[in-house]
Amino acid sequence: MSDRREQWTPEREEGVATKERPRTRTPPRYRVLLHNDDFTTMEFVVESLVRYFRRSVTEATQIMLEVHLKGVGVAGVYTREVAETRIAQVTSAAQEQGFPLLLTMEPER
């Protein structure tokens, strides 16, 4: 029995199938919308934007004014899971304070 080992060379590698890795897609993003109502205080909206959406007081105030004047404003843009979590957190905090604040999400355009 011979103990000859053949050396590997790229030319000898015939019929080897390689599989390309699929490109990873960035997950879809969603806009979290705040809706105006006649009961939730402006202060609560600003505090929520600072606390849950990590906005500066200036940014939060601008978003709150947009909600107040236009009826709706964008709190932020996130992946689906993050958007759902932020909506649940703010809705819970609003309910604890007795506010009917409505937050929704829509796919980013």
N, C-alpha and C positions, 0 to 999 in steps of 0.2 A: 504494500500500500504506500502510495506516495503522499508526502505531507507538503505538497506544493500548494501555496496559496497564491491566488492570482491577485495582482494589485488592481485596486479600483481606479479607474480613470473615467472622466465624464463621457468619453466616447463609448465606453462599455455599458453605460447606464441607458439601456434602451427600454422603451415602453413604460417608463415610470411616470405615473400621473401625479401632477402637483395640483393642489387645490388652492385657488387664491382666496385669501381672507375677504369676506364681505366687508365693504366699507361700513363703518358705524355711522348711523344717522343721528343727527341731533334730535332730541325729543321735541315734539310739538310744544309750543308755548301758548299760554293763555293769559289774557288780560283780565285782571280782577277789577270789577267795576263797583263803585259806590253809588247808591241811588239816593236822591234827595227825599226827605220827608219833613213834615212839619213839627216833629217831636224831638228828634235826636239833636242834642246841642252841638253847636259848632266846636266847642271845646272838646267834647268827647270824640268827635271825628278827628280833630287834629291830634289828640293824645293817642288815638288808635293808629293813625298813620305813622306816628313817631315810634310807638312801641312795637307794633306788629309788622309794619312794612319798612322799618328802618329809614324813615324819611327825616330830613332835618326839619326843624320847626318852620322854617321859611317855605320849604317844599310842601310840607303838610298843609300849611295855611293856603298856599296857592291851589292845591288840589281841592281843599275844602271849599274855597270860593268858587271854583269851577263847578263843583257839585251843586252848590247853592244857586248859582246863576244859570247853569245849563241843564240841571236836573240829573246829571250823571258825570262821573269823573273816573279816571284810571288811577287806581292805587298802585299798581305795578304789573309786571309781566313775568310769569313764572312757568315752570313745568306744571303739569296737571296736579301732581301730588302736593306740591308746595302751595299752589293756588287754593286747592281744596282745604288744606290745613289752615292757611291764613283766614279764609272765609269762615271756617268753623270757629276759630279762636275769637275773631272779632264779633261774630254773631252771638257767641256765648257771653262775651263781656257786655255786649249791648243789652242782651236779655236780663243779665244780672242787674243792670242799671235801670231797667224798665224802658229801654229804647227799642223801637221797631226797625232799626237800621237794616237795610237790605243790601246785601252784597251778592253779585253774580259774577260769572266768568264766561268768557267767550274766546274762541280761538283767535290768536293773533293773526292779523292780515298781512 
